[in-house]
Amino acid sequence: SASRSAFMTGMYQTTIGAHNHRSHRGDGFQLPEGVHVFTKYLRDAGYRIVCPKGRKTDFNFTPRVKPYDSFAWDDMKKPGPFFAQIQFSLTHRGGAWRKAAADPRFRADPAKVELPPYYPDHPVARQDWADYIATINALDTQIGDTLKRLEADGLLENSVVFYFGDHGRPMVRGKQWLYEGGIRVPLIVRWPKHLPAGTVRDELINAI
């Protein structure tokens, strides 16, 4: 919740009082005066704000204005610019994680995975890491299907696509820990005719 609160407002968690995970869940805590989720500013500029897959907010505050206008995919096809936040939960532990780990299409071999050096080389650790890789394989498929749907609807080539995580991986020394596995998130940008495919940049980037 602290991470989402930061990138949805463009302000550090400690600045807006949202730095303790879920410390304001359900208590009506408001952002400081004049601070809003960034989708408000896109809406003010004429964008439709759509969240067509998943409805997770779980910020560490109660927004003054609604973060999204619609949860319908087809609203992206209406005239005018849109911003869409498409949420994927496969790599988050839970039902989707277990389903992906059990699917033979995505399964990874625990005997062949490369464990980080700070994990014990133990069957439990190997299986957990293999399950994590399986969820990433399944996620890749879902993202590919989403891009195909955007293309079929005539939306893909006129859209900039950002893929990133809202926190580090859900493992020991991962999210909620200030190690690299907890604070480093993936970032892939697709911007045809502006960014050549496969380009790798090494600048430091902050989700803020």
C-alpha positions in Angstrom: 0.0 0.0 0.0 2.9 2.4 0.7 4.4 1.7 -2.8 1.0 2.2 -4.6 0.4 5.3 -2.6 3.7 6.8 -3.8 3.4 6.1 -7.5 -0.3 7.0 -7.7 0.4 10.4 -6.2 4.0 11.1 -7.4 5.0 11.8 -3.8 7.0 9.9 -1.3 5.1 7.9 1.3 6.8 9.7 4.2 5.7 13.0 2.8 2.0 12.2 2.6 1.7 10.0 5.7 1.2 6.8 3.8 4.4 5.0 4.8 3.2 2.2 7.2 1.6 -0.6 5.2 -2.2 -0.6 5.6 -2.0 1.7 8.6 -4.9 3.7 7.2 -6.9 0.9 5.8 -10.5 1.8 6.3 -10.0 4.7 8.7 -10.8 7.5 6.1 -7.3 9.0 6.1 -7.0 11.7 3.5 -4.1 13.0 1.5 -2.8 16.5 2.3 -4.7 19.3 0.8 -4.0 19.7 -2.9 -2.6 16.2 -3.3 -4.5 13.8 -5.6 -4.1 10.5 -7.4 -2.4 11.3 -10.8 -5.4 10.0 -12.7 -7.3 13.1 -11.6 -4.9 15.3 -13.6 -5.3 13.0 -16.7 -9.1 13.3 -16.3 -8.8 17.1 -16.1 -6.8 17.0 -19.3 -9.6 15.1 -21.1 -8.6 11.5 -20.7 -11.0 8.7 -19.8 -9.6 6.6 -16.9 -10.3 2.9 -17.3 -9.4 -0.1 -15.2 -10.7 -3.0 -17.2 -9.0 -5.9 -15.4 -8.8 -6.0 -11.7 -10.0 -3.3 -9.3 -7.4 -3.3 -6.7 -6.5 0.1 -5.2 -5.4 -0.7 -1.6 -3.8 2.6 -1.2 -2.8 3.8 2.2 -5.3 6.6 2.1 -8.9 7.4 1.0 -8.8 9.3 -2.3 -10.8 12.6 -2.5 -11.7 11.8 -6.1 -12.3 8.4 -7.7 -9.2 7.0 -9.3 -11.1 5.4 -12.2 -14.1 6.3 -14.3 -14.9 2.9 -15.7 -14.1 -0.8 -15.4 -15.3 -1.7 -19.0 -12.8 -2.6 -21.6 -15.0 -1.2 -24.4 -14.8 2.2 -22.9 -11.2 2.4 -24.2 -12.6 2.3 -27.7 -14.7 5.4 -27.4 -13.4 8.6 -29.2 -10.7 10.6 -27.4 -7.7 9.7 -25.3 -7.7 7.2 -22.6 -5.5 6.0 -19.7 -6.0 2.3 -18.8 -4.5 0.5 -15.8 -4.7 -3.2 -16.4 -3.9 -5.2 -13.3 -2.3 -8.6 -13.2 -2.2 -10.6 -10.0 -0.5 -13.9 -11.1 2.8 -13.2 -9.4 1.1 -12.3 -6.1 0.7 -15.3 -3.8 -2.8 -16.7 -3.7 -5.1 -18.7 -5.8 -3.8 -17.5 -9.2 -0.2 -18.4 -8.0 -1.1 -21.9 -7.1 -3.1 -22.5 -10.3 -0.2 -21.3 -12.5 2.3 -23.4 -10.5 0.2 -26.5 -11.2 -0.2 -25.8 -14.9 2.1 -28.0 -17.0 2.4 -25.3 -19.6 4.1 -23.0 -17.2 5.8 -25.3 -14.7 9.5 -24.9 -14.0 11.8 -27.8 -12.9 12.9 -27.2 -9.3 16.1 -29.2 -9.9 17.1 -26.7 -12.7 16.3 -23.4 -11.1 19.1 -21.0 -10.1 18.5 -19.9 -6.5 19.7 -16.5 -5.3 22.8 -17.1 -3.2 21.1 -16.0 0.1 18.6 -18.9 -0.1 19.4 -22.4 1.2 19.7 -25.0 -1.5 16.8 -27.0 -0.1 13.9 -28.8 -1.8 11.4 -26.4 -0.2 13.3 -23.3 -1.4 13.7 -24.8 -4.9 10.0 -25.6 -5.3 9.0 -22.2 -4.1 11.3 -20.5 -6.6 10.1 -22.8 -9.4 6.5 -21.9 -8.6 7.4 -18.2 -8.8 9.0 -18.8 -12.2 5.8 -20.6 -13.3 3.7 -17.6 -12.4 6.0 -15.3 -14.4 5.6 -17.7 -17.4 1.8 -17.5 -17.0 1.9 -13.8 -16.7 3.9 -13.4 -19.9 1.1 -15.3 -21.7 -1.6 -13.0 -20.2 0.2 -9.9 -21.2 0.7 -11.2 -24.7 -3.1 -11.9 -24.9 -3.8 -8.4 -23.7 -1.6 -6.9 -26.3 -3.3 -9.0 -29.0 -6.7 -7.7 -27.8 -5.5 -4.1 -27.9 -4.2 -4.8 -31.5 -7.5 -6.4 -32.5 -9.4 -3.3 -31.2 -7.1 -0.9 -33.1 -5.7 0.6 -29.9 -2.2 -0.8 -29.7 -0.2 1.2 -32.2 -1.6 4.5 -30.8 -0.8 3.6 -27.2 2.3 3.8 -25.0 2.4 0.7 -22.9 4.2 0.6 -19.5 4.6 -2.7 -17.7 5.8 -2.5 -14.1 5.3 -4.0 -10.7 3.9 -2.3 -7.6 6.5 -3.9 -5.3 9.2 -6.4 -5.2 8.7 -10.2 -5.5 6.6 -12.0 -2.8 9.5 -14.0 -1.4 11.7 -14.0 1.7 13.9 -10.8 1.4 11.4 -9.6 -1.2 8.5 -7.2 -0.8 8.3 -5.3 2.6 12.1 -5.6 2.9 14.6 -2.9 1.8 16.7 -5.3 -0.1 17.0 -5.2 -3.9 14.4 -8.0 -4.2 11.9 -5.8 -2.3 12.5 -2.4 -3.9 13.5 -3.3 -7.5 10.6 -3.7 -9.8 10.5 -4.6 -13.6 9.9 -1.9 -16.1 9.2 -2.4 -19.8 8.0 0.3 -22.1 6.5 -0.3 -25.6 6.4 2.9 -27.7 6.5 2.1 -31.4 8.4 4.5 -33.7 10.0 6.1 -30.7 11.7 3.4 -28.8 13.4 0.6 -30.8 12.3 -2.9 -29.5 14.8 -4.6 -27.3 16.6 -1.5 -26.2 18.0 -1.7 -22.7 18.7 1.4 -20.7 20.7 1.5 -17.5 19.6 4.8 -16.0 18.3 4.8 -12.5 14.5 5.1 -12.6 12.2 5.7 -9.7 8.5 4.8 -9.7 7.8 8.2 -8.2 
